[in-house]
Amino acid sequence: MEMGVVIDAAHYGTPTRQNWVEGIPRWSAWVGLKVRGLVTYPVISYRCEKCGYLESYANLEIGT
């Protein structure tokens, strides 16, 4: 396992896909979290149809 954070962002109210970012992004008053140059993977989730349990995965193979 490696350390990272899940980024959940929206651009002017338009939803976007969550991304997992490797490491710990630095904070900037101008742009929020600085993630430029960090490895990023899209996040995909699976839901159990019976109980609603969620599992999320960050994997380059799922595409963008």
N, CA, C and O atoms as a GROMACS GRO file, in nm:
protein
  256
    1MET      N    1   0.085  -0.118   0.000
    1MET     CA    2   0.000   0.000   0.000
    1MET      C    3   0.089   0.124   0.000
    1MET      O    4   0.196   0.125   0.062
    2GLU      N    5   0.045   0.226  -0.070
    2GLU     CA    6   0.119   0.350  -0.070
    2GLU      C    7   0.027   0.466  -0.034
    2GLU      O    8  -0.093   0.462  -0.058
    3MET      N    9   0.085   0.570   0.025
    3MET     CA   10   0.008   0.683   0.073
    3MET      C   11  -0.036   0.772  -0.043
    3MET      O   12   0.037   0.793  -0.140
    4GLY      N   13  -0.157   0.824  -0.031
    4GLY     CA   14  -0.210   0.916  -0.130
    4GLY      C   15  -0.342   0.972  -0.081
    4GLY      O   16  -0.388   0.941   0.029
    5VAL      N   17  -0.403   1.056  -0.163
    5VAL     CA   18  -0.531   1.117  -0.128
    5VAL      C   19  -0.627   1.106  -0.245
    5VAL      O   20  -0.584   1.096  -0.360
    6VAL      N   21  -0.756   1.107  -0.215
    6VAL     CA   22  -0.858   1.108  -0.320
    6VAL      C   23  -0.901   1.253  -0.339
    6VAL      O   24  -0.943   1.320  -0.244
    7ILE      N   25  -0.892   1.299  -0.462
    7ILE     CA   26  -0.931   1.436  -0.496
    7ILE      C   27  -1.069   1.431  -0.559
    7ILE      O   28  -1.092   1.360  -0.656
    8ASP      N   29  -1.159   1.507  -0.502
    8ASP     CA   30  -1.296   1.517  -0.553
    8ASP      C   31  -1.318   1.662  -0.590
    8ASP      O   32  -1.336   1.747  -0.503
    9ALA      N   33  -1.318   1.691  -0.719
    9ALA     CA   34  -1.325   1.831  -0.763
    9ALA      C   35  -1.441   1.851  -0.860
    9ALA      O   36  -1.487   1.757  -0.925
   10ALA      N   37  -1.485   1.974  -0.868
   10ALA     CA   38  -1.587   2.012  -0.966
   10ALA      C   39  -1.544   2.144  -1.027
   10ALA      O   40  -1.486   2.229  -0.959
   11HIS      N   41  -1.573   2.162  -1.153
   11HIS     CA   42  -1.538   2.285  -1.222
   11HIS      C   43  -1.665   2.363  -1.250
   11HIS      O   44  -1.743   2.324  -1.337
   12TYR      N   45  -1.687   2.470  -1.178
   12TYR     CA   46  -1.807   2.551  -1.192
   12TYR      C   47  -1.935   2.467  -1.178
   12TYR      O   48  -2.030   2.486  -1.253
   13GLY      N   49  -1.935   2.375  -1.082
   13GLY     CA   50  -2.053   2.295  -1.055
   13GLY      C   51  -2.066   2.171  -1.141
   13GLY      O   52  -2.157   2.092  -1.119
   14THR      N   53  -1.978   2.152  -1.240
   14THR     CA   54  -1.982   2.033  -1.325
   14THR      C   55  -1.906   1.921  -1.256
   14THR      O   56  -1.787   1.935  -1.229
   15PRO      N   57  -1.972   1.808  -1.226
   15PRO     CA   58  -1.904   1.698  -1.158
   15PRO      C   59  -1.791   1.640  -1.243
   15PRO      O   60  -1.801   1.635  -1.366
   16THR      N   61  -1.687   1.596  -1.178
   16THR     CA   62  -1.577   1.527  -1.246
   16THR      C   63  -1.548   1.397  -1.173
   16THR      O   64  -1.594   1.376  -1.060
   17ARG      N   65  -1.473   1.309  -1.236
   17ARG     CA   66  -1.438   1.182  -1.176
   17ARG      C   67  -1.337   1.204  -1.064
   17ARG      O   68  -1.251   1.292  -1.073
   18GLN      N   69  -1.349   1.125  -0.959
   18GLN     CA   70  -1.251   1.131  -0.850
   18GLN      C   71  -1.119   1.075  -0.899
   18GLN      O   72  -1.116   0.985  -0.984
   19ASN      N   73  -1.011   1.128  -0.845
   19ASN     CA   74  -0.877   1.079  -0.877
   19ASN      C   75  -0.802   1.054  -0.748
   19ASN      O   76  -0.818   1.127  -0.650
   20TRP      N   77  -0.720   0.950  -0.750
   20TRP     CA   78  -0.629   0.922  -0.640
   20TRP      C   79  -0.495   0.981  -0.678
   20TRP      O   80  -0.446   0.958  -0.789
   21VAL      N   81  -0.434   1.056  -0.587
   21VAL     CA   82  -0.306   1.122  -0.614
   21VAL      C   83  -0.201   1.067  -0.518
   21VAL      O   84  -0.220   1.064  -0.397
   22GLU      N   85  -0.090   1.022  -0.576
   22GLU     CA   86   0.020   0.964  -0.499
   22GLU      C   87   0.085   1.070  -0.409
   22GLU      O   88   0.107   1.183  -0.451
   23GLY      N   89   0.114   1.031  -0.286
   23GLY     CA   90   0.182   1.121  -0.193
   23GLY      C   91   0.087   1.219  -0.127
   23GLY      O   92  -0.034   1.196  -0.121
   24ILE      N   93   0.144   1.327  -0.078
   24ILE     CA   94   0.066   1.430  -0.010
   24ILE      C   95   0.080   1.560  -0.088
   24ILE      O   96   0.188   1.619  -0.089
   25PRO      N   97  -0.027   1.605  -0.154
   25PRO     CA   98  -0.018   1.731  -0.228
   25PRO      C   99   0.006   1.849  -0.134
   25PRO      O  100  -0.034   1.846  -0.018
   26ARG      N  101   0.072   1.951  -0.186
   26ARG     CA  102   0.095   2.073  -0.108
   26ARG      C  103  -0.021   2.169  -0.131
   26ARG      O  104  -0.085   2.166  -0.236
   27TRP      N  105  -0.047   2.254  -0.032
   27TRP     CA  106  -0.157   2.350  -0.040
   27TRP      C  107  -0.107   2.481  -0.100
   27TRP      O  108   0.004   2.526  -0.070
   28SER      N  109  -0.189   2.540  -0.185
   28SER     CA  110  -0.160   2.671  -0.242
   28SER      C  111  -0.284   2.758  -0.228
   28SER      O  112  -0.395   2.713  -0.258
   29ALA      N  113  -0.267   2.879  -0.183
   29ALA     CA  114  -0.381   2.971  -0.170
   29ALA      C  115  -0.439   3.006  -0.306
   29ALA      O  116  -0.556   3.044  -0.315
   30TRP      N  117  -0.361   2.993  -0.413
   30TRP     CA  118  -0.407   3.031  -0.547
   30TRP      C  119  -0.483   2.919  -0.616
   30TRP      O  120  -0.585   2.944  -0.680
   31VAL      N  121  -0.435   2.795  -0.605
   31VAL     CA  122  -0.495   2.685  -0.682
   31VAL      C  123  -0.549   2.572  -0.595
   31VAL      O  124  -0.590   2.469  -0.648
   32GLY      N  125  -0.549   2.588  -0.464
   32GLY     CA  126  -0.592   2.478  -0.376
   32GLY      C  127  -0.480   2.378  -0.362
   32GLY      O  128  -0.368   2.416  -0.328
   33LEU      N  129  -0.507   2.252  -0.386
   33LEU     CA  130  -0.403   2.149  -0.376
   33LEU      C  131  -0.318   2.146  -0.502
   33LEU      O  132  -0.370   2.146  -0.613
   34LYS      N  133  -0.186   2.145  -0.482
   34LYS     CA  134  -0.094   2.136  -0.596
   34LYS      C  135  -0.071   1.988  -0.627
   34LYS      O  136  -0.012   1.917  -0.546
   35VAL      N  137  -0.116   1.943  -0.742
   35VAL     CA  138  -0.099   1.802  -0.780
   35VAL      C  139  -0.014   1.787  -0.906
   35VAL      O  140   0.012   1.674  -0.949
   36ARG      N  141   0.028   1.897  -0.966
   36ARG     CA  142   0.109   1.891  -1.088
   36ARG      C  143   0.237   1.813  -1.061
   36ARG      O  144   0.307   1.840  -0.964
   37GLY      N  145   0.266   1.716  -1.148
   37GLY     CA  146   0.386   1.635  -1.134
   37GLY      C  147   0.369   1.512  -1.047
   37GLY      O  148   0.458   1.428  -1.041
   38LEU      N  149   0.254   1.499  -0.978
   38LEU     CA  150   0.229   1.380  -0.896
   38LEU      C  151   0.155   1.276  -0.979
   38LEU      O  152   0.078   1.310  -1.069
   39VAL      N  153   0.177   1.149  -0.950
   39VAL     CA  154   0.110   1.040  -1.022
   39VAL      C  155  -0.037   1.038  -0.981
   39VAL      O  156  -0.069   1.042  -0.862
   40THR      N  157  -0.126   1.032  -1.080
   40THR     CA  158  -0.270   1.037  -1.058
   40THR      C  159  -0.338   0.919  -1.128
   40THR      O  160  -0.305   0.886  -1.241
   41TYR      N  161  -0.432   0.856  -1.057
   41TYR     CA  162  -0.509   0.746  -1.114
   41TYR      C  163  -0.658   0.774  -1.098
   41TYR      O  164  -0.698   0.826  -0.994
   42PRO      N  165  -0.740   0.742  -1.198
   42PRO     CA  166  -0.884   0.758  -1.182
   42PRO      C  167  -0.937   0.656  -1.080
   42PRO      O  168  -0.884   0.545  -1.069
   43VAL      N  169  -1.040   0.695  -1.007
   43VAL     CA  170  -1.100   0.607  -0.906
   43VAL      C  171  -1.232   0.552  -0.961
   43VAL      O  172  -1.312   0.625  -1.019
   44ILE      N  173  -1.252   0.423  -0.941
   44ILE     CA  174  -1.378   0.360  -0.978
   44ILE      C  175  -1.431   0.286  -0.856
   44ILE      O  176  -1.354   0.229  -0.779
   45SER      N  177  -1.562   0.286  -0.838
   45SER     CA  178  -1.624   0.223  -0.722
   45SER      C  179  -1.722   0.115  -0.766
   45SER      O  180  -1.784   0.123  -0.872
   46TYR      N  181  -1.734   0.014  -0.682
   46TYR     CA  182  -1.832  -0.093  -0.702
   46TYR      C  183  -1.925  -0.094  -0.582
   46TYR      O  184  -1.882  -0.073  -0.469
   47ARG      N  185  -2.054  -0.118  -0.607
   47ARG     CA  186  -2.155  -0.117  -0.501
   47ARG      C  187  -2.227  -0.251  -0.495
   47ARG      O  188  -2.267  -0.305  -0.598
   48CYS      N  189  -2.242  -0.304  -0.374
   48CYS     CA  190  -2.319  -0.426  -0.354
   48CYS      C  191  -2.467  -0.391  -0.373
   48CYS      O  192  -2.518  -0.300  -0.309
   49GLU      N  193  -2.534  -0.464  -0.459
   49GLU     CA  194  -2.675  -0.437  -0.488
   49GLU      C  195  -2.766  -0.469  -0.369
   49GLU      O  196  -2.876  -0.415  -0.359
   50LYS      N  197  -2.721  -0.556  -0.278
   50LYS     CA  198  -2.803  -0.596  -0.164
   50LYS      C  199  -2.789  -0.501  -0.045
   50LYS      O  200  -2.890  -0.458   0.012
   51CYS      N  201  -2.664  -0.467  -0.008
   51CYS     CA  202  -2.645  -0.388   0.115
   51CYS      C  203  -2.594  -0.247   0.091
   51CYS      O  204  -2.598  -0.164   0.182
   52GLY      N  205  -2.547  -0.216  -0.030
   52GLY     CA  206  -2.498  -0.083  -0.060
   52GLY      C  207  -2.351  -0.060  -0.026
   52GLY      O  208  -2.302   0.051  -0.042
   53TYR      N  209  -2.281  -0.164   0.020
   53TYR     CA  210  -2.139  -0.153   0.054
   53TYR      C  211  -2.060  -0.107  -0.069
   53TYR      O  212  -2.083  -0.156  -0.179
   54LEU      N  213  -1.968  -0.012  -0.050
   54LEU     CA  214  -1.886   0.039  -0.160
   54LEU      C  215  -1.741  -0.001  -0.143
   54LEU      O  216  -1.688  -0.003  -0.032
   55GLU      N  217  -1.675  -0.034  -0.256
   55GLU     CA  218  -1.531  -0.054  -0.261
   55GLU      C  219  -1.479   0.033  -0.374
   55GLU      O  220  -1.534   0.033  -0.484
   56SER      N  221  -1.372   0.105  -0.347
   56SER     CA  222  -1.314   0.193  -0.449
   56SER      C  223  -1.175   0.146  -0.484
   56SER      O  224  -1.101   0.097  -0.399
   57TYR      N  225  -1.140   0.160  -0.612
   57TYR     CA  226  -1.010   0.119  -0.663
   57TYR      C  227  -0.952   0.229  -0.750
   57TYR      O  228  -1.024   0.295  -0.824
   58ALA      N  229  -0.821   0.249  -0.739
   58ALA     CA  230  -0.748   0.342  -0.825
   58ALA      C  231  -0.655   0.258  -0.910
   58ALA      O  232  -0.558   0.201  -0.861
   59ASN      N  233  -0.685   0.252  -1.040
   59ASN     CA  234  -0.609   0.164  -1.127
   59ASN      C  235  -0.597   0.229  -1.264
   59ASN      O  236  -0.696   0.273  -1.322
   60LEU      N  237  -0.476   0.235  -1.316
   60LEU     CA  238  -0.451   0.296  -1.446
   60LEU      C  239  -0.525   0.223  -1.557
   60LEU      O  240  -0.557   0.284  -1.658
   61GLU      N  241  -0.552   0.093  -1.541
   61GLU     CA  242  -0.613   0.013  -1.646
   61GLU      C  243  -0.760   0.045  -1.670
   61GLU      O  244  -0.815   0.001  -1.771
   62ILE      N  245  -0.827   0.119  -1.582
   62ILE     CA  246  -0.969   0.149  -1.604
   62ILE      C  247  -0.989   0.258  -1.707
   62ILE      O  248  -1.101   0.276  -1.756
   63GLY      N  249  -0.887   0.329  -1.741
   63GLY     CA  250  -0.900   0.434  -1.842
   63GLY      C  251  -0.941   0.565  -1.782
   63GLY      O  252  -0.955   0.579  -1.660
   64THR      N  253  -0.961   0.662  -1.868
   64THR     CA  254  -0.995   0.797  -1.821
   64THR      C  255  -1.134   0.836  -1.862
   64THR      O  256  -1.178   0.947  -1.831
   0.00000   0.00000   0.00000
